[in-house]
């Protein structure tokens, strides 16, 4: 099974110049926890609800802070032709639960999550969660 078989194609993409308050409202309205950030059809970052809480609220930044100031710019991703079992291992190693799926030229085509993989093959959940649930890892918040 390939990533293309499990990924979500209807993805809300934020812009680097969007404000935290704007994207937070969009995330709440559309039940989104992980919008990719794109600029001219290129994936340039990711923003999570945790980024907003830790980097904006926790640091007492105002709600007009631009996403480019708090987003994760070093984005891990997978491609739609990759095998889902490899994806499950990779997200475990990276300690994340979902990844953007860009075209090879970095234009965004979708998002894939551990939950998407587990719905198709429940055994994949254990593979990904084994390492995702370990404390620490490379995805600590930036200053």
N, CA, C and O atoms as a MOPAC input file, in Angstrom:
PM7 MOZYME 1SCF
protein

 N      0.84800 1    -1.16900 1     0.00000 1
 C      0.00000 1     0.00000 1     0.00000 1
 C      0.90100 1     1.24300 1     0.00000 1
 O      1.92500 1     1.28400 1     0.68200 1
 N      0.50700 1     2.22600 1    -0.76100 1
 C      1.27200 1     3.46800 1    -0.91200 1
 C      0.61800 1     4.61800 1    -0.14800 1
 O     -0.55900 1     4.55300 1     0.20800 1
 N      1.39300 1     5.66400 1     0.09500 1
 C      0.89000 1     6.86200 1     0.76800 1
 C     -0.31500 1     7.42900 1     0.01900 1
 O     -1.26500 1     7.89500 1     0.64700 1
 N     -0.28700 1     7.39400 1    -1.30200 1
 C     -1.40100 1     7.92100 1    -2.10000 1
 C     -2.72100 1     7.23800 1    -1.75200 1
 O     -3.78700 1     7.82600 1    -1.93500 1
 N     -2.66100 1     6.00200 1    -1.25100 1
 C     -3.87000 1     5.25700 1    -0.90200 1
 C     -4.49400 1     5.70900 1     0.41700 1
 O     -5.67600 1     5.46100 1     0.65500 1
 N     -3.72100 1     6.36300 1     1.27100 1
 C     -4.22600 1     6.73300 1     2.60100 1
 C     -4.29700 1     8.23100 1     2.84900 1
 O     -5.00300 1     8.67000 1     3.75600 1
 N     -3.58400 1     9.01700 1     2.06700 1
 C     -3.45900 1    10.45100 1     2.37000 1
 C     -4.76100 1    11.20700 1     2.13400 1
 O     -5.63500 1    10.78000 1     1.38000 1
 N     -4.85000 1    12.34400 1     2.80900 1
 C     -5.96800 1    13.27400 1     2.60900 1
 C     -5.52800 1    14.31900 1     1.60100 1
 O     -4.44700 1    14.89800 1     1.71400 1
 N     -6.37300 1    14.55000 1     0.62400 1
 C     -6.02200 1    15.49600 1    -0.43900 1
 C     -6.62000 1    16.87000 1    -0.21400 1
 O     -6.11100 1    17.85200 1    -0.75500 1
 N     -7.66800 1    16.96900 1     0.55600 1
 C     -8.31000 1    18.25300 1     0.81300 1
 C     -7.61000 1    18.89600 1     2.01600 1
 O     -7.98600 1    18.65500 1     3.16200 1
 N     -6.60500 1    19.70300 1     1.74800 1
 C     -5.74700 1    20.25100 1     2.79500 1
 C     -5.84700 1    21.76700 1     2.83000 1
 O     -5.69800 1    22.43300 1     1.80500 1
 N     -6.10000 1    22.30600 1     4.01300 1
 C     -6.08700 1    23.76100 1     4.19500 1
 C     -4.62800 1    24.19400 1     4.34900 1
 O     -3.92600 1    23.69100 1     5.22700 1
 N     -4.17600 1    25.10100 1     3.52400 1
 C     -2.79700 1    25.57500 1     3.56600 1
 C     -2.77800 1    27.00700 1     4.08200 1
 O     -3.46300 1    27.88500 1     3.55800 1
 N     -1.97400 1    27.22200 1     5.12600 1
 C     -1.78600 1    28.56500 1     5.67100 1
 C     -0.67900 1    29.27400 1     4.88800 1
 O      0.09700 1    28.63500 1     4.17800 1
 N     -0.61700 1    30.59200 1     5.02600 1
 C      0.43800 1    31.37900 1     4.39300 1
 C      1.39100 1    31.90100 1     5.47400 1
 O      0.95500 1    32.14700 1     6.59800 1
 N      2.66100 1    32.07300 1     5.16500 1
 C      3.61600 1    32.55500 1     6.15900 1
 C      3.23400 1    33.89900 1     6.76500 1
 O      3.57900 1    34.17400 1     7.91400 1
 N      2.51700 1    34.75500 1     6.00100 1
 C      2.14200 1    36.06500 1     6.51800 1
 C      0.80000 1    36.06000 1     7.24500 1
 O      0.36900 1    37.10500 1     7.73300 1
 N      0.12200 1    34.90000 1     7.32900 1
 C     -1.08600 1    34.80300 1     8.14600 1
 C     -0.72200 1    35.06800 1     9.60400 1
 O      0.38900 1    34.76800 1    10.04200 1
 N     -1.66300 1    35.62900 1    10.34300 1
 C     -1.41700 1    35.85900 1    11.76400 1
 C     -1.85300 1    34.64300 1    12.57000 1
 O     -2.65300 1    33.82500 1    12.11600 1
 N     -1.30800 1    34.54800 1    13.76700 1
 C     -1.66700 1    33.46000 1    14.66500 1
 C     -3.16500 1    33.46000 1    14.93500 1
 O     -3.79000 1    32.39900 1    14.94400 1
 N     -3.74900 1    34.63000 1    15.15600 1
 C     -5.18500 1    34.68200 1    15.44100 1
 C     -6.01200 1    34.20400 1    14.25000 1
 O     -7.02200 1    33.52600 1    14.43300 1
 N     -5.59800 1    34.54600 1    13.04500 1
 C     -6.31700 1    34.11300 1    11.84300 1
 C     -6.27200 1    32.60000 1    11.69900 1
 O     -7.30500 1    31.96000 1    11.50100 1
 N     -5.08400 1    32.03000 1    11.79600 1
 C     -4.96800 1    30.59000 1    11.59900 1
 C     -5.58700 1    29.83200 1    12.77000 1
 O     -6.13100 1    28.74600 1    12.56700 1
 N     -5.52200 1    30.35900 1    13.96800 1
 C     -6.14600 1    29.68600 1    15.11700 1
 C     -7.66300 1    29.59300 1    14.91400 1
 O     -8.26700 1    28.56800 1    15.22800 1
 N     -8.26700 1    30.64100 1    14.39900 1
 C     -9.70800 1    30.59500 1    14.11600 1
 C    -10.01900 1    29.56800 1    13.03300 1
 O    -10.99600 1    28.82700 1    13.14100 1
 N     -9.19600 1    29.52400 1    11.99300 1
 C     -9.38600 1    28.53600 1    10.92300 1
 C     -9.22100 1    27.11300 1    11.45600 1
 O     -9.98500 1    26.21500 1    11.10100 1
 N     -8.22300 1    26.91800 1    12.30700 1
 C     -7.98900 1    25.59200 1    12.87900 1
 C     -9.18600 1    25.15200 1    13.71900 1
 O     -9.60300 1    23.99600 1    13.64800 1
 N     -9.73100 1    26.05700 1    14.50200 1
 C    -10.89400 1    25.72600 1    15.32800 1
 C    -12.13000 1    25.46800 1    14.47000 1
 O    -12.85300 1    24.49600 1    14.69100 1
 N    -12.36400 1    26.32600 1    13.50700 1
 C    -13.54500 1    26.21300 1    12.65400 1
 C    -13.55200 1    24.91400 1    11.85600 1
 O    -14.60500 1    24.30200 1    11.67800 1
 N    -12.38100 1    24.48900 1    11.37400 1
 C    -12.28200 1    23.32900 1    10.49300 1
 C    -11.68800 1    22.08900 1    11.15300 1
 O    -11.39100 1    21.10700 1    10.47300 1
 N    -11.51100 1    22.12800 1    12.48800 1
 C    -10.95200 1    20.99500 1    13.23700 1
 C     -9.61400 1    20.55300 1    12.64400 1
 O     -9.42200 1    19.38600 1    12.30400 1
 N     -8.69700 1    21.51300 1    12.53000 1
 C     -7.36300 1    21.27800 1    11.97000 1
 C     -6.34100 1    21.46900 1    13.08100 1
 O     -6.39300 1    22.46500 1    13.80200 1
 N     -5.42800 1    20.54400 1    13.22700 1
 C     -4.38400 1    20.68100 1    14.24000 1
 C     -3.00700 1    20.86000 1    13.64800 1
 O     -2.03600 1    21.06000 1    14.37900 1
 N     -2.90800 1    20.79100 1    12.32600 1
 C     -1.59400 1    20.69400 1    11.69200 1
 C     -1.62200 1    21.24400 1    10.26700 1
 O     -1.38800 1    20.48400 1     9.32700 1
 N     -1.89800 1    22.53400 1    10.07200 1
 C     -1.90800 1    23.02300 1     8.69300 1
 C     -0.49200 1    23.26600 1     8.16200 1
 O      0.34400 1    23.84800 1     8.85300 1
 N     -0.23200 1    22.82100 1     6.94400 1
 C      1.03500 1    23.16300 1     6.31600 1
 C      1.03900 1    24.64600 1     5.95800 1
 O     -0.01300 1    25.26200 1     5.79300 1
 N      2.22900 1    25.19900 1     5.84400 1
 C      2.38100 1    26.60200 1     5.46800 1
 C      3.01800 1    26.61600 1     4.08000 1
 O      4.10000 1    26.06700 1     3.87500 1
 N      2.33200 1    27.25200 1     3.13200 1
 C      2.81300 1    27.28800 1     1.76200 1
 C      2.99200 1    28.70400 1     1.25800 1
 O      2.30400 1    29.63100 1     1.68500 1
 N      3.92600 1    28.84900 1     0.34400 1
 C      4.19200 1    30.14300 1    -0.26900 1
 C      4.38200 1    29.91000 1    -1.76200 1
 O      5.33000 1    29.24300 1    -2.17600 1
 N      3.48100 1    30.45700 1    -2.56800 1
 C      3.54100 1    30.26600 1    -4.02200 1
 C      3.64000 1    28.78600 1    -4.39700 1
 O      4.53200 1    28.38200 1    -5.14300 1
 N      2.72400 1    27.99700 1    -3.87600 1
 C      2.63500 1    26.56100 1    -4.17200 1
 C      3.83400 1    25.74500 1    -3.70400 1
 O      4.04800 1    24.63200 1    -4.18500 1
 N      4.61400 1    26.28100 1    -2.77700 1
 C      5.75100 1    25.54200 1    -2.21100 1
 C      5.53700 1    25.37600 1    -0.72400 1
 O      5.13000 1    26.31300 1    -0.03700 1
 N      5.81000 1    24.19300 1    -0.23100 1
 C      5.73800 1    23.91200 1     1.19000 1
 C      6.92500 1    24.57500 1     1.87200 1
 O      8.07400 1    24.26700 1     1.55400 1
 N      6.65400 1    25.49600 1     2.82100 1
 C      7.74500 1    26.22100 1     3.47800 1
 C      7.77300 1    26.00000 1     4.98200 1
 O      8.72400 1    26.40900 1     5.64800 1
 N      6.74300 1    25.35600 1     5.52600 1
 C      6.73100 1    25.13200 1     6.96600 1
 C      5.47300 1    24.42300 1     7.41500 1
 O      4.60800 1    24.06700 1     6.61500 1
 N      5.39900 1    24.23000 1     8.72600 1
 C      4.22700 1    23.62800 1     9.36600 1
 C      3.93500 1    24.43000 1    10.61900 1
 O      4.83600 1    24.99900 1    11.23600 1
 N      2.67400 1    24.46800 1    10.98300 1
 C      2.26800 1    25.12000 1    12.22500 1
 C      1.32400 1    24.16100 1    12.94200 1
 O      0.45200 1    23.55600 1    12.31800 1
 N      1.50000 1    24.02900 1    14.22800 1
 C      0.62200 1    23.15800 1    15.01500 1
 C     -0.03900 1    23.97300 1    16.11300 1
 O      0.39500 1    25.07800 1    16.43800 1
 N     -1.08700 1    23.40900 1    16.67100 1
 C     -1.71100 1    24.07500 1    17.80800 1
 C     -0.71100 1    24.18900 1    18.95300 1
 O     -0.74900 1    25.15500 1    19.71500 1
 N      0.17400 1    23.22000 1    19.07700 1
 C      1.20600 1    23.26900 1    20.12000 1
 C      2.18800 1    24.42000 1    19.86100 1
 O      2.61000 1    25.09100 1    20.80300 1
 N      2.55300 1    24.65300 1    18.60000 1
 C      3.41900 1    25.79600 1    18.26700 1
 C      2.79200 1    27.09200 1    18.74400 1
 O      3.47100 1    27.94500 1    19.31600 1
 N      1.49500 1    27.23800 1    18.50800 1
 C      0.79800 1    28.46100 1    18.89900 1
 C      0.81400 1    28.62500 1    20.41400 1
 O      1.07500 1    29.71500 1    20.92300 1
 N      0.54000 1    27.55700 1    21.12100 1
 C      0.50600 1    27.64000 1    22.58800 1
 C      1.89400 1    27.91500 1    23.15600 1
 O      2.06800 1    28.83900 1    23.95100 1
 N      2.87800 1    27.12300 1    22.75600 1
 C      4.21600 1    27.24200 1    23.35200 1
 C      4.95000 1    28.48400 1    22.87200 1
 O      5.51400 1    29.22300 1    23.67900 1
 N      4.94800 1    28.71900 1    21.57700 1
 C      5.75900 1    29.80400 1    21.01600 1
 C      5.07500 1    31.15600 1    21.00700 1
 O      5.74900 1    32.18300 1    20.92800 1
 N      3.78100 1    31.18100 1    21.08600 1
 C      3.08100 1    32.46400 1    21.03100 1
 C      2.47700 1    32.79600 1    22.38800 1
 O      2.83400 1    33.80400 1    22.99800 1
 N      1.57500 1    31.96500 1    22.85700 1
 C      0.93200 1    32.23100 1    24.14500 1
 C      1.94900 1    32.14500 1    25.28200 1
 O      2.01200 1    33.02800 1    26.13700 1
 N      2.75100 1    31.06500 1    25.28300 1
 C      3.73000 1    30.86800 1    26.35600 1
 C      4.78000 1    31.95600 1    26.43000 1
 O      5.27500 1    32.27300 1    27.51100 1
 N      5.12000 1    32.52500 1    25.29700 1
 C      6.11500 1    33.59500 1    25.25000 1
 C      5.47000 1    34.97500 1    25.25800 1
 O      6.15200 1    35.98500 1    25.08800 1
 N      4.16500 1    35.01500 1    25.45500 1
 C      3.40200 1    36.25700 1    25.53900 1
 C      3.53700 1    37.14400 1    24.30100 1
 O      3.58700 1    38.37000 1    24.39000 1
 N      3.59500 1    36.48800 1    23.15500 1
 C      3.57300 1    37.24500 1    21.89400 1
 C      2.13100 1    37.60700 1    21.60400 1
 O      1.22300 1    36.91400 1    22.06500 1
 N      1.89800 1    38.64900 1    20.87000 1
 C      0.52700 1    39.06100 1    20.57900 1
 C     -0.06900 1    38.20900 1    19.46500 1
 O      0.65100 1    37.51600 1    18.74600 1
 N     -1.37200 1    38.26800 1    19.33400 1
 C     -2.07100 1    37.41100 1    18.38500 1
 C     -1.88900 1    37.84900 1    16.93000 1
 O     -2.40500 1    37.20000 1    16.02000 1
 N     -1.16800 1    38.92900 1    16.70800 1
 C     -0.88100 1    39.36100 1    15.34100 1
 C      0.49100 1    38.87200 1    14.87800 1
 O      0.97600 1    39.28400 1    13.82400 1
 N      1.10900 1    37.99900 1    15.65800 1
 C      2.38200 1    37.39100 1    15.26900 1
 C      2.18100 1    36.62500 1    13.96400 1
 O      1.18600 1    35.91800 1    13.80400 1
 N      3.09900 1    36.76100 1    13.05400 1
 C      3.03100 1    36.06600 1    11.76800 1
 C      3.45800 1    34.60700 1    11.94400 1
 O      4.31900 1    34.29500 1    12.76800 1
 N      2.85100 1    33.73200 1    11.16800 1
 C      3.20400 1    32.31700 1    11.24000 1
 C      4.67200 1    32.09100 1    10.93000 1
 O      5.30000 1    31.20600 1    11.51000 1
 N      5.22100 1    32.87800 1    10.02600 1
 C      6.63400 1    32.72700 1     9.67000 1
 C      7.54900 1    32.90900 1    10.87700 1
 O      8.68400 1    32.43300 1    10.86900 1
 N      7.06400 1    33.59900 1    11.91900 1
 C      7.87500 1    33.81800 1    13.12400 1
 C      7.85800 1    32.63800 1    14.08200 1
 O      8.73900 1    32.52600 1    14.93500 1
 N      6.87100 1    31.75500 1    13.95800 1
 C      6.79400 1    30.64000 1    14.91400 1
 C      6.66900 1    29.26900 1    14.25800 1
 O      6.69200 1    28.25700 1    14.95800 1
 N      6.53800 1    29.21100 1    12.93600 1
 C      6.34300 1    27.92300 1    12.27300 1
 C      7.62400 1    27.09800 1    12.28600 1
 O      8.72100 1    27.62500 1    12.47100 1
 N      7.46400 1    25.81200 1    12.08700 1
 C      8.59900 1    24.91800 1    11.90500 1
 C      8.96600 1    24.95900 1    10.43500 1
 O      8.17500 1    24.55800 1     9.58200 1
 N     10.15300 1    25.44000 1    10.13900 1
 C     10.57100 1    25.57200 1     8.73900 1
 C     11.28200 1    24.31900 1     8.24100 1
 O     11.29300 1    24.05500 1     7.03900 1
 N     11.87300 1    23.54800 1     9.14500 1
 C     12.55100 1    22.30600 1     8.77800 1
 C     11.50800 1    21.19200 1     8.78900 1
 O     11.28600 1    20.55000 1     9.81500 1
 N     10.87700 1    20.97000 1     7.65000 1
 C      9.72600 1    20.07900 1     7.56500 1
 C     10.13300 1    18.69800 1     7.07600 1
 O     10.80100 1    18.55700 1     6.05200 1
 N      9.72000 1    17.68100 1     7.82600 1
 C      9.83900 1    16.31200 1     7.35700 1
 C      8.63500 1    16.02800 1     6.48300 1
 O      7.56600 1    16.59600 1     6.70700 1
 N      8.78000 1    15.17400 1     5.50500 1
 C      7.67700 1    14.87100 1     4.60100 1
 C      7.86400 1    13.48400 1     4.02100 1
 O      8.90300 1    12.85200 1     4.21400 1
 N      6.85700 1    13.01800 1     3.31200 1
 C      6.92700 1    11.75800 1     2.58900 1
 C      6.32300 1    11.99100 1     1.21200 1
 O      5.64000 1    12.99100 1     0.99200 1
 N      6.57000 1    11.07600 1     0.29200 1
 C      6.02800 1    11.20100 1    -1.06000 1
 C      4.91500 1    10.18700 1    -1.27900 1
 O      4.89200 1     9.13100 1    -0.64800 1
 N      4.00100 1    10.51300 1    -2.17100 1
 C      2.81400 1     9.69300 1    -2.37500 1
 C      3.11300 1     8.30200 1    -2.91400 1
 O      2.26600 1     7.41600 1    -2.80400 1
 N      4.29100 1     8.08200 1    -3.49200 1
 C      4.61800 1     6.75800 1    -4.00800 1
 C      5.37200 1     5.89200 1    -3.00000 1
 O      5.74900 1     4.76600 1    -3.32200 1
 N      5.59900 1     6.40200 1    -1.78100 1
 C      6.28600 1     5.62600 1    -0.74400 1
 C      5.34500 1     4.60000 1    -0.11900 1
 O      4.12700 1     4.77600 1    -0.10800 1
 N      5.93100 1     3.54000 1     0.39500 1
 C      5.17200 1     2.48200 1     1.04400 1
 C      4.70800 1     2.93000 1     2.42800 1
 O      5.46000 1     3.58300 1     3.15200 1
 N      3.48600 1     2.58800 1     2.79600 1
 C      2.91400 1     3.00700 1     4.07500 1
 C      3.65500 1     2.40300 1     5.26100 1
 O      3.77200 1     3.05500 1     6.29800 1
 N      4.15400 1     1.18600 1     5.14100 1
 C      4.89400 1     0.59800 1     6.26300 1
 C      6.19800 1     1.35500 1     6.51100 1
 O      6.61200 1     1.51100 1     7.66000 1
 N      6.84400 1     1.82200 1     5.45200 1
 C      8.04100 1     2.66100 1     5.60600 1
 C      7.67000 1     3.98300 1     6.27400 1
 O      8.39900 1     4.48100 1     7.13300 1
 N      6.53600 1     4.54300 1     5.87400 1
 C      6.01800 1     5.76500 1     6.47700 1
 C      5.81400 1     5.57400 1     7.98000 1
 O      6.19800 1     6.43800 1     8.76700 1
 N      5.21800 1     4.45800 1     8.38500 1
 C      4.97100 1     4.19200 1     9.80900 1
 C      6.27700 1     4.14700 1    10.58700 1
 O      6.35900 1     4.68200 1    11.69300 1
 N      7.29700 1     3.51500 1    10.02300 1
 C      8.60500 1     3.48600 1    10.68800 1
 C      9.21400 1     4.88300 1    10.76200 1
 O      9.77000 1     5.27000 1    11.79000 1
 N      9.10700 1     5.63900 1     9.66700 1
 C      9.70200 1     6.97600 1     9.62200 1
 C      9.05600 1     7.93800 1    10.61600 1
 O      9.76100 1     8.69500 1    11.28400 1
 N      7.73500 1     7.92100 1    10.72500 1
 C      7.12200 1     8.84900 1    11.67100 1
 C      7.47100 1     8.46200 1    13.10000 1
 O      7.57400 1     9.32700 1    13.97000 1
 N      7.65300 1     7.16200 1    13.35000 1
 C      8.11700 1     6.74000 1    14.66900 1
 C      9.50600 1     7.27100 1    14.95300 1
 O      9.77100 1     7.78600 1    16.04000 1
 N     10.39500 1     7.14800 1    13.97700 1
 C     11.77000 1     7.64000 1    14.14500 1
 C     11.81100 1     9.15400 1    14.34300 1
 O     12.61800 1     9.66200 1    15.12100 1
 N     10.94200 1     9.86600 1    13.64100 1
 C     10.90500 1    11.32800 1    13.74000 1
 C     10.04600 1    11.81400 1    14.89500 1
 O     10.04100 1    13.00700 1    15.19900 1
 N      9.32300 1    10.91800 1    15.54000 1
 C      8.43000 1    11.22300 1    16.66100 1
 C      7.37400 1    12.25800 1    16.29400 1
 O      7.14400 1    13.22500 1    17.02000 1
 N      6.74400 1    12.03000 1    15.15700 1
 C      5.61900 1    12.84300 1    14.71300 1
 C      4.46900 1    11.90800 1    14.36500 1
 O      4.67600 1    10.70700 1    14.18800 1
 N      3.27300 1    12.44300 1    14.26800 1
 C      2.10800 1    11.61400 1    13.96200 1
 C      1.55200 1    11.82700 1    12.56300 1
 O      0.67600 1    11.08500 1    12.11900 1
 N      2.05500 1    12.82700 1    11.87700 1
 C      1.57500 1    13.11300 1    10.52900 1
 C      2.63700 1    13.86900 1     9.75200 1
 O      3.49500 1    14.53900 1    10.32700 1
 N      2.56100 1    13.74700 1     8.42900 1
 C      3.53000 1    14.39600 1     7.54800 1
 C      2.83400 1    14.95900 1     6.32200 1
 O      1.86200 1    14.38300 1     5.83400 1
 N      3.32900 1    16.07900 1     5.82700 1
 C      2.82800 1    16.57200 1     4.54500 1
 C      3.33000 1    15.67000 1     3.41600 1
 O      4.37700 1    15.03100 1     3.52500 1
 N      2.56500 1    15.63800 1     2.34900 1
 C      2.92000 1    14.84600 1     1.17400 1
 C      3.04900 1    15.80200 1    -0.00700 1
 O      2.04400 1    16.17000 1    -0.61600 1
 N      4.27400 1    16.20700 1    -0.33600 1
 C      4.45100 1    17.10400 1    -1.48500 1
 C      4.69300 1    16.31200 1    -2.76900 1
 O      5.07700 1    15.14300 1    -2.73400 1
 N      4.45900 1    16.97400 1    -3.89700 1
 C      4.95400 1    16.45100 1    -5.15800 1
 C      6.47700 1    16.50400 1    -5.06800 1
 O      7.01900 1    17.12400 1    -4.15300 1
 N      7.14900 1    15.88100 1    -5.97500 1
 C      8.62000 1    15.89100 1    -5.94200 1
 C      9.18400 1    17.30900 1    -6.06500 1
 O     10.32100 1    17.54700 1    -5.65700 1
 N      8.41700 1    18.25500 1    -6.61700 1
 C      8.88600 1    19.64200 1    -6.72100 1
 C      8.51400 1    20.46600 1    -5.49200 1
 O      8.68000 1    21.68600 1    -5.49600 1
 N      8.01200 1    19.81700 1    -4.43900 1
 C      7.65400 1    20.39100 1    -3.14300 1
 C      6.28500 1    21.04900 1    -3.10200 1
 O      5.89200 1    21.54300 1    -2.04500 1
 N      5.54000 1    21.07900 1    -4.20200 1
 C      4.16200 1    21.55000 1    -4.14100 1
 C      3.33100 1    20.52900 1    -3.36500 1
 O      3.50000 1    19.32500 1    -3.56000 1
 N      2.45900 1    20.97800 1    -2.51100 1
 C      1.72200 1    20.08400 1    -1.62000 1
 C      0.60600 1    19.33900 1    -2.33900 1
 O     -0.18100 1    19.93800 1    -3.07200 1
 N      0.54500 1    18.02500 1    -2.12300 1
 C     -0.50700 1    17.20700 1    -2.70100 1
 C     -1.45300 1    16.65800 1    -1.63200 1
 O     -2.60100 1    16.33200 1    -1.93600 1
 N     -0.98300 1    16.55200 1    -0.37700 1
 C     -1.84500 1    16.02700 1     0.67700 1
 C     -1.14300 1    15.93800 1     2.01300 1
 O     -0.03000 1    16.43500 1     2.18500 1
 N     -1.81800 1    15.28900 1     2.96900 1
 C     -1.27600 1    15.00600 1     4.30200 1
 C     -1.52700 1    13.54300 1     4.61900 1
 O     -2.56900 1    12.99400 1     4.26100 1
 N     -0.57100 1    12.91100 1     5.29400 1
 C     -0.73600 1    11.52800 1     5.72900 1
 C     -0.47900 1    11.46900 1     7.22700 1
 O      0.44400 1    12.10700 1     7.73400 1
 N     -1.30300 1    10.69700 1     7.93200 1
 C     -1.14800 1    10.59200 1     9.38500 1
 C     -1.09300 1     9.13500 1     9.81100 1
 O     -1.45400 1     8.22800 1     9.06200 1
 N     -0.63200 1     8.94400 1    11.02900 1
 C     -0.62800 1     7.61600 1    11.61600 1
 C     -2.05000 1     7.06400 1    11.66600 1
 O     -2.26300 1     5.87600 1    11.42200 1
 N     -3.01800 1     7.91600 1    11.97900 1
 C     -4.41500 1     7.48700 1    12.01900 1
 C     -4.89300 1     7.04200 1    10.64100 1
 O     -5.62400 1     6.05700 1    10.53500 1
 N     -4.49100 1     7.75200 1     9.58000 1
 C     -4.86600 1     7.36100 1     8.21900 1
 C     -4.32700 1     5.96900 1     7.90200 1
 O     -5.03600 1     5.14000 1     7.33100 1
 N     -3.07000 1     5.71300 1     8.27200 1
 C     -2.45600 1     4.40900 1     8.02300 1
 C     -3.14700 1     3.31900 1     8.83700 1
 O     -3.40900 1     2.23000 1     8.32800 1
 N     -3.44100 1     3.61400 1    10.09600 1
 C     -4.04800 1     2.61400 1    10.98300 1
 C     -5.46000 1     2.24300 1    10.54600 1
 O     -5.89100 1     1.10800 1    10.74800 1
 N     -6.18000 1     3.18400 1     9.95300 1
 C     -7.52300 1     2.86600 1     9.45400 1
 C     -7.46600 1     1.82500 1     8.34500 1
 O     -8.37200 1     1.00200 1     8.21700 1
 N     -6.41100 1     1.85700 1     7.54900 1
 C     -6.26400 1     0.88700 1     6.45700 1
 C     -5.62300 1    -0.41100 1     6.92900 1
 O     -5.96500 1    -1.48700 1     6.43800 1
 N     -4.69100 1    -0.31700 1     7.88700 1
 C     -4.00400 1    -1.50500 1     8.40400 1
 C     -3.67400 1    -1.24700 1     9.87400 1
 O     -2.66600 1    -0.60800 1    10.17600 1
 N     -4.51500 1    -1.73800 1    10.79300 1
 C     -4.33300 1    -1.46200 1    12.21900 1
 C     -2.96400 1    -1.84700 1    12.77500 1
 O     -2.53300 1    -1.27200 1    13.77400 1
 N     -2.27800 1    -2.79000 1    12.16600 1
 C     -0.95300 1    -3.18700 1    12.67400 1
 C      0.07000 1    -2.06100 1    12.51900 1
 O      1.07700 1    -2.04100 1    13.22600 1
 N     -0.17700 1    -1.13700 1    11.61300 1
 C      0.74900 1    -0.02500 1    11.40800 1
 C      0.74400 1     0.96000 1    12.57900 1
 O      1.72700 1     1.66500 1    12.80000 1
 N     -0.34200 1     1.00700 1    13.31400 1
 C     -0.41900 1     1.93000 1    14.45300 1
 C      0.65700 1     1.61200 1    15.46900 1
 O      1.31500 1     2.51700 1    15.98200 1
 N      0.84100 1     0.34500 1    15.76200 1
 C      1.85800 1    -0.04500 1    16.74100 1
 C      3.25800 1     0.28600 1    16.28300 1
 O      4.09800 1     0.69300 1    17.08600 1
 N      3.51500 1     0.11700 1    15.01000 1
 C      4.84100 1     0.43000 1    14.46000 1
 C      5.16200 1     1.90500 1    14.66600 1
 O      6.23600 1     2.24800 1    15.15900 1
 N      4.23500 1     2.77000 1    14.29200 1
 C      4.47900 1     4.20500 1    14.41400 1
 C      4.49400 1     4.68400 1    15.84900 1
 O      5.33700 1     5.49700 1    16.22800 1
 N      3.56300 1     4.18300 1    16.65500 1
 C      3.45200 1     4.66500 1    18.03600 1
 C      4.57700 1     4.19900 1    18.93800 1
 O      4.85000 1     4.82100 1    19.96500 1
 N      5.22700 1     3.11800 1    18.56800 1
 C      6.30100 1     2.58700 1    19.40100 1
 C      7.34100 1     3.65500 1    19.72900 1
 O      7.76300 1     3.77200 1    20.87900 1
 N      7.75200 1     4.42000 1    18.74800 1
 C      8.75200 1     5.46500 1    18.97100 1
 C      8.15100 1     6.84600 1    19.17400 1
 O      8.74600 1     7.67100 1    19.86700 1
 N      6.98900 1     7.12500 1    18.59100 1
 C      6.35700 1     8.43500 1    18.73100 1
 C      6.10200 1     8.75100 1    20.19100 1
 O      6.21600 1     9.90500 1    20.60400 1
 N      5.76300 1     7.75100 1    20.96900 1
 C      5.40000 1     7.97900 1    22.36400 1
 C      6.59200 1     8.09100 1    23.30600 1
 O      6.40300 1     8.33800 1    24.49700 1
 N      7.82300 1     7.91300 1    22.80300 1
 C      8.99800 1     8.11400 1    23.64300 1
 C      9.19000 1     9.60200 1    23.89900 1
 O      9.03800 1    10.40900 1    22.98200 1
 N      9.52600 1     9.97900 1    25.13900 1
 C      9.72900 1    11.40700 1    25.41300 1
 C     10.96000 1    11.95700 1    24.70200 1
 O     11.88700 1    11.22100 1    24.36500 1
 N     10.94300 1    13.27300 1    24.48200 1
 C     12.08900 1    13.94900 1    23.87100 1
 C     12.04700 1    13.86600 1    22.36800 1
 O     10.97300 1    13.84200 1    21.76800 1
 N     13.20100 1    13.82200 1    21.76400 1
 C     13.27500 1    13.70100 1    20.31600 1
 C     13.60400 1    15.01700 1    19.65400 1
 O     13.78800 1    16.03400 1    20.32100 1
 N     13.67800 1    14.99100 1    18.33100 1
 C     14.13300 1    16.16900 1    17.58800 1
 C     13.11700 1    17.30300 1    17.49400 1
 O     13.46600 1    18.39700 1    17.05100 1
 N     11.88600 1    17.07300 1    17.89300 1
 C     10.85100 1    18.07900 1    17.67600 1
 C     10.52000 1    18.84900 1    18.94700 1
 O      9.36600 1    18.91000 1    19.37100 1
 N     11.54100 1    19.42800 1    19.53900 1
 C     11.32500 1    20.29300 1    20.68600 1
 C     11.03800 1    21.69100 1    20.16300 1
 O     11.38100 1    22.01000 1    19.02500 1
 N     10.42300 1    22.51400 1    20.97000 1
 C     10.03300 1    23.83900 1    20.49900 1
 C     11.23600 1    24.76600 1    20.41600 1
 O     12.17400 1    24.68300 1    21.20900 1
 N     11.17600 1    25.64600 1    19.43600 1
 C     12.23200 1    26.63000 1    19.22900 1
 C     12.04200 1    27.83400 1    20.14000 1
 O     10.94000 1    28.08100 1    20.62900 1
 N     13.11900 1    28.58700 1    20.36700 1
 C     12.95500 1    29.80700 1    21.16300 1
 C     12.16400 1    30.86100 1    20.42700 1
 O     11.93700 1    31.94700 1    20.95900 1

